[in-house]
Amino acid sequence: MHHYLDFEKPVVNLNSQILELKKLARAEDSVNMNDEIARLEKRSQQALRDIYKKLTPWQKVQVARHPDRPHFLDYAARLFTDMLPLAGDRKFAEDEALQAGFARFQGDPIVFIGLEKGHDTQTRLRYNFGSARPEGYRKAVRIMELAEKFCLPVVSLVDTAGAYPGVSAEERGQSEAIARSTAKMLDITVPVVSVIIGEGGSGGAIAIAVANRVYMLEHAVYSVISPEGAASILWRDVKLAKHAAARLRITAQDLYELRIIDGIIPEPLGGAQRDSEAVIDATGNIIAAALKGMANEAGEKLRQERREKYLQIGRNL
């Protein structure tokens, strides 16, 4: 059963009618419903097209958070082979929200880093809803050091509402861990490609997204703070999150215009959750093209370009 978002109600009604007609057609062999079903399916597609043509920023947030949207492990399973995840930060513990290790991408060795949210109650609890603790970011630093040691490109896939904000994480140095991960990503001399596949929330996202090439899926969002967090700070009312979303300029289209990202990966009509394989393959093609474009660049040049990229953000707009 597909999970529909609130603003998709016109499509829900049409699809309900289609299901009823299909049931009736199966029950009554003599009744031919094909023409009516085809007509309603065409209307449903058009309704979906009309809705997604004019999504508001808050509606894009909802699409980015869709429970059926493919997450990091879905991408990894389809894009990577010979995966060897590594665990632990060699200081405190393992953090499963942040997955990292070695793999092959289209036959070539890479280092991967990704934030996994989980698909059901059990896996969401296991991966802490994609919110990494300090040990997750310290693990990322360890993996990036290995990437540089073995001259392997880094591919990161980001999907998090933000780093874990609990007391235990603060006690273990959450902000310091995020800062060190960000600094390490700026410093390594290998190609780095990052894709925001769902939510890119705050420092928890930027800590593994400081890349030479940064891309976003069409309905992904990327922001210094969640709309709910911004609303609670600005107006002390989380119910105004939709207004905060509009002001934060968090959509892929806004961020491409602001030159914060390098490209937008189209999603299937209705969002990535309606055709996961197609959007994962499209993402893989973008990553492959980006890595190919940097294959012959010297390490020091890659590092300098990456630093300049972030120094230039916000200038000359």
LUMMILO-93461 format. One record per residue (C-alpha): residue in three letters; x, y, z. Coordinates in pm, 1 decimal. Example, Ala and Ser with C-alpha at 12.3 -4.5 7.8 and 13.67 -1.06 7.14 Angstrom:
BEGIN
Ala/1230.0/-450.0/780.0
Ser/1367.0/-106.0/714.0
! end
This chain:
BEGIN
Met/0.0/0.0/0.0
His/146.5/334.1/-106.0
His/174.6/600.6/161.8
Tyr/15.0/921.2/33.6
Leu/103.2/1267.7/156.6
Asp/-167.4/1513.4/261.5
Phe/-139.6/1727.4/-50.8
Glu/-181.1/1419.7/-274.2
Lys/-550.2/1373.7/-183.1
Pro/-681.5/1434.1/-538.3
Val/-467.8/1142.6/-654.1
Val/-582.6/926.7/-362.3
Asn/-947.3/966.9/-461.4
Leu/-881.6/876.7/-825.4
Asn/-665.8/577.7/-734.4
Ser/-935.3/452.7/-497.1
Gln/-1184.6/460.2/-782.1
Ile/-939.8/270.9/-1004.0
Leu/-894.5/-1.1/-741.4
Glu/-1271.5/-38.5/-698.8
Leu/-1322.4/-74.3/-1072.6
Lys/-1044.8/-334.1/-1096.2
Lys/-1206.3/-534.4/-815.9
Leu/-1542.6/-513.3/-988.7
Ala/-1389.5/-622.3/-1319.3
Arg/-1233.5/-927.7/-1151.8
Ala/-1559.0/-1017.7/-979.3
Glu/-1775.1/-971.7/-1289.3
Asp/-1596.6/-1126.7/-1586.9
Ser/-1864.8/-1003.2/-1823.0
Val/-1808.7/-638.3/-1726.2
Asn/-1541.5/-460.0/-1931.5
Met/-1397.8/-173.2/-1731.6
Asn/-1077.6/-124.8/-1931.3
Asp/-1176.7/202.9/-2097.5
Glu/-1296.3/360.5/-1772.1
Ile/-989.9/239.6/-1583.6
Ala/-760.6/380.3/-1853.4
Arg/-943.1/713.6/-1841.0
Leu/-908.9/736.2/-1462.1
Glu/-542.0/634.8/-1472.6
Lys/-474.9/912.6/-1721.1
Arg/-654.2/1160.6/-1492.4
Ser/-455.1/1033.0/-1194.4
Gln/-123.0/1085.4/-1373.8
Gln/-225.4/1433.0/-1482.0
Ala/-335.1/1522.5/-1129.0
Leu/-2.6/1401.0/-992.6
Arg/181.4/1598.8/-1260.0
Asp/-12.9/1915.3/-1173.4
Ile/59.1/1873.9/-800.9
Tyr/432.6/1813.4/-838.4
Lys/471.1/2094.6/-1088.2
Lys/404.5/2352.2/-814.7
Leu/524.3/2202.3/-487.1
Thr/586.8/2450.1/-206.7
Pro/910.2/2427.0/-3.9
Trp/717.0/2270.4/285.5
Gln/566.8/2011.0/55.2
Lys/917.4/1929.6/-71.0
Val/1021.0/1874.5/290.2
Gln/739.2/1622.5/320.9
Val/848.8/1445.1/1.8
Ala/1210.8/1438.4/124.1
Arg/1089.0/1271.5/444.7
His/855.8/1024.5/274.1
Pro/877.6/690.9/461.5
Asp/900.4/494.0/135.7
Arg/1180.6/703.6/-10.0
Pro/1499.4/502.6/-79.4
His/1766.1/549.5/186.3
Phe/2143.0/506.6/188.5
Leu/2144.8/127.2/214.7
Asp/1906.9/103.1/-83.7
Tyr/2151.2/308.1/-290.6
Ala/2449.5/110.9/-164.0
Ala/2288.6/-223.6/-244.6
Arg/2228.8/-121.2/-606.6
Leu/2535.0/94.1/-677.3
Phe/2816.8/-68.1/-480.5
Thr/2974.9/-412.6/-489.4
Asp/3227.6/-581.2/-260.2
Met/3114.4/-361.1/27.3
Leu/3330.5/-373.7/339.0
Pro/3172.4/-156.7/610.7
Leu/3404.7/-53.9/892.4
Ala/3286.0/-2.1/1248.9
Gly/3386.5/209.6/1543.1
Asp/3572.4/535.8/1596.2
Arg/3860.5/372.6/1790.6
Lys/3773.4/601.6/2082.5
Phe/3431.1/515.2/2222.7
Ala/3187.0/303.8/2022.0
Glu/3023.2/216.8/1692.6
Asp/2752.7/443.4/1551.3
Glu/2528.7/268.2/1298.9
Ala/2353.0/583.4/1177.8
Leu/2669.0/670.0/985.9
Gln/2774.3/387.4/754.5
Ala/3125.5/395.7/609.6
Gly/3383.0/169.1/454.5
Phe/3527.9/40.1/128.0
Ala/3342.1/-75.1/-183.3
Arg/3360.9/-89.8/-558.9
Phe/3161.2/149.5/-772.4
Gln/3131.7/44.7/-1136.7
Gly/3433.1/-178.2/-1079.9
Asp/3658.8/85.9/-925.4
Pro/3748.8/99.2/-553.5
Ile/3603.9/384.9/-349.5
Val/3538.2/486.6/8.8
Phe/3171.5/538.1/94.3
Ile/3008.5/737.6/372.8
Gly/2632.9/750.9/420.6
Leu/2365.5/834.1/673.2
Glu/2093.8/569.1/706.1
Lys/1748.0/642.0/848.1
Gly/1587.3/297.5/838.8
His/1252.4/191.1/690.7
Asp/1051.5/56.2/984.7
Thr/1036.2/92.0/1361.6
Gln/1308.4/-164.1/1426.1
Thr/1559.0/-25.1/1175.0
Arg/1479.7/337.1/1257.3
Leu/1567.7/270.1/1619.1
Arg/1876.8/76.8/1513.6
Tyr/2002.0/364.3/1295.5
Asn/1874.2/634.4/1532.3
Phe/1657.4/784.1/1255.4
Gly/1969.7/882.3/1063.0
Ser/2101.7/1112.6/1337.0
Ala/2465.7/1028.4/1402.1
Arg/2638.6/1061.9/1738.1
Pro/2995.5/1196.3/1781.9
Glu/3147.5/852.5/1729.9
Gly/2982.2/839.4/1387.0
Tyr/3161.7/1155.1/1274.0
Arg/3487.6/1038.0/1429.4
Lys/3446.5/716.5/1231.5
Ala/3398.5/930.2/917.7
Val/3728.7/1105.4/990.3
Arg/3900.6/767.9/1028.8
Ile/3757.4/649.7/697.5
Met/3859.1/969.6/517.3
Glu/4214.9/928.0/643.9
Leu/4216.0/577.8/496.1
Ala/4079.0/716.1/168.1
Glu/4371.0/954.9/146.9
Lys/4622.8/688.2/249.1
Phe/4509.4/456.6/-31.2
Cys/4427.8/734.7/-284.4
Leu/4060.2/639.1/-311.4
Pro/3776.3/878.4/-402.7
Val/3508.0/943.9/-142.7
Val/3136.8/912.3/-223.6
Ser/2896.1/1035.1/42.5
Leu/2517.9/1007.3/43.7
Val/2340.7/1236.5/287.1
Asp/1999.0/1184.9/444.6
Thr/1957.2/1320.2/796.8
Ala/1745.3/1568.3/985.9
Gly/2064.4/1654.7/1171.8
Ala/2320.0/1514.0/1412.3
Tyr/2184.7/1361.0/1733.8
Pro/2117.9/1649.3/1979.2
Gly/2095.1/1443.4/2300.4
Val/2281.7/1516.1/2622.9
Ser/2499.4/1207.1/2581.9
Ala/2616.3/1327.8/2239.7
Glu/2697.6/1672.1/2376.5
Glu/2891.1/1514.8/2662.9
Arg/3106.4/1328.0/2414.2
Gly/3179.5/1635.4/2202.3
Gln/2923.7/1641.1/1922.7
Ser/3015.3/1985.4/1790.0
Glu/3388.1/1908.7/1802.5
Ala/3335.9/1581.4/1614.7
Ile/3131.8/1755.4/1345.2
Ala/3392.9/2031.4/1313.4
Arg/3676.8/1779.0/1278.1
Ser/3486.7/1583.3/1013.7
Thr/3417.9/1902.6/818.6
Ala/3782.3/2009.4/845.7
Lys/3907.1/1667.2/739.1
Met/3684.5/1670.4/432.7
Leu/3826.5/2008.7/335.0
Asp/4178.9/1878.7/379.2
Ile/4191.3/1543.8/197.1
Thr/4353.6/1530.7/-145.8
Val/4123.6/1280.4/-317.8
Pro/3808.2/1342.6/-524.8
Val/3494.0/1383.8/-313.6
Val/3138.2/1359.0/-447.4
Ser/2833.6/1408.8/-228.3
Val/2462.3/1367.1/-300.6
Ile/2176.3/1486.5/-80.1
Ile/1925.0/1206.3/-133.3
Gly/1661.2/1319.4/118.9
Glu/1720.3/1562.7/402.9
Gly/2044.9/1749.3/446.6
Gly/2009.6/1887.6/795.8
Ser/2250.7/2129.9/962.2
Gly/2607.4/2040.8/1062.0
Gly/2512.1/1675.2/1069.6
Ala/2488.4/1690.5/690.5
Ile/2768.6/1932.5/604.5
Ala/3016.3/1722.5/804.8
Ile/3010.0/1460.9/526.3
Ala/2906.0/1683.2/235.4
Val/3205.4/1915.5/190.9
Ala/3274.9/1784.8/-155.9
Asn/3425.5/1889.0/-487.9
Arg/3089.1/1810.1/-647.4
Val/2762.3/1833.2/-454.8
Tyr/2431.3/1723.1/-604.0
Met/2075.2/1703.7/-479.0
Leu/1776.3/1499.2/-579.8
Glu/1496.8/1711.6/-723.6
His/1280.4/1697.0/-409.9
Ala/1557.4/1680.2/-149.5
Val/1614.4/1963.9/98.6
Tyr/1937.2/2105.1/244.2
Ser/1944.8/2358.0/524.4
Val/2133.3/2498.5/822.2
Ile/1836.2/2402.3/1040.9
Ser/1508.7/2214.2/1005.4
Pro/1195.4/2421.3/933.7
Glu/1056.1/2315.8/1272.3
Gly/1374.5/2427.0/1447.7
Ala/1376.3/2760.4/1268.2
Ala/1009.3/2820.5/1350.5
Ser/1062.9/2744.0/1718.8
Ile/1355.4/2988.6/1734.9
Leu/1212.1/3269.8/1521.6
Trp/848.0/3262.5/1627.6
Arg/844.4/3017.6/1921.9
Asp/582.6/2816.1/1736.7
Val/669.4/2492.4/1559.8
Lys/336.2/2508.7/1375.9
Leu/485.9/2781.6/1158.0
Ala/736.8/2536.3/1007.5
Lys/586.2/2575.0/659.5
His/655.6/2949.2/670.3
Ala/1012.0/2885.4/786.1
Ala/1062.3/2638.8/500.3
Ala/963.4/2905.9/249.9
Arg/1210.3/3157.4/394.9
Leu/1505.8/2923.8/441.8
Arg/1545.3/2853.8/67.8
Ile/1611.2/2486.0/126.7
Thr/1503.0/2333.2/-204.9
Ala/1739.5/2196.1/-467.3
Gln/1621.2/2464.0/-710.2
Asp/1700.1/2745.0/-464.0
Leu/2040.0/2603.4/-374.8
Tyr/2138.1/2554.6/-736.7
Glu/2045.9/2916.5/-805.0
Leu/2256.9/3022.3/-504.6
Arg/2549.5/2813.0/-640.4
Ile/2568.1/2599.9/-327.5
Ile/2517.3/2277.8/-521.8
Asp/2646.9/2173.7/-863.4
Gly/2344.6/2000.6/-1008.3
Ile/1997.6/1856.0/-959.1
Ile/1911.9/1490.9/-1019.6
Pro/1555.2/1454.0/-1157.1
Glu/1313.9/1231.0/-969.2
Pro/1031.1/1020.7/-1114.5
Leu/688.1/1181.9/-1120.4
Gly/560.3/1174.6/-763.5
Gly/901.3/1145.0/-600.2
Ala/1185.9/896.1/-568.7
Gln/965.9/653.2/-375.4
Arg/757.9/580.0/-687.0
Asp/1052.6/438.0/-883.2
Ser/1348.4/377.4/-654.7
Glu/1556.1/186.8/-907.5
Ala/1532.9/463.3/-1168.2
Val/1639.9/739.2/-929.7
Ile/1922.2/529.4/-783.3
Asp/2052.8/454.1/-1133.9
Ala/2032.3/822.5/-1226.9
Thr/2227.2/909.7/-912.2
Gly/2488.7/650.6/-999.9
Asn/2531.9/802.4/-1345.3
Ile/2587.2/1148.6/-1197.6
Ile/2842.5/1016.8/-947.8
Ala/3024.7/827.5/-1222.8
Ala/3042.2/1136.1/-1444.5
Ala/3169.3/1350.4/-1157.4
Leu/3442.4/1102.8/-1062.6
Lys/3546.0/1064.9/-1426.0
Gly/3574.0/1441.0/-1458.8
Met/3815.5/1455.5/-1163.9
Ala/4012.0/1139.0/-1242.2
Asn/4317.7/1317.7/-1381.7
Glu/4329.0/1613.6/-1142.1
Ala/4616.7/1639.1/-897.3
Gly/4537.0/1592.8/-531.1
Glu/4652.9/1937.1/-421.4
Lys/4444.5/2096.1/-695.8
Leu/4136.5/1903.0/-581.6
Arg/4187.1/2021.5/-225.5
Gln/4235.5/2382.6/-330.8
Glu/3930.5/2375.4/-558.2
Arg/3720.7/2232.8/-275.8
Arg/3831.6/2502.9/-34.8
Glu/3772.2/2779.0/-288.5
Lys/3428.8/2637.7/-365.7
Tyr/3317.4/2691.8/-7.1
Leu/3491.7/3024.5/34.1
Gln/3297.6/3155.3/-267.6
Ile/2953.4/3056.1/-138.3
Gly/2748.4/3367.9/-77.7
Arg/2976.8/3598.7/-273.7
Asn/2879.5/3782.9/-592.1
Leu/2511.6/3691.8/-570.0
! end
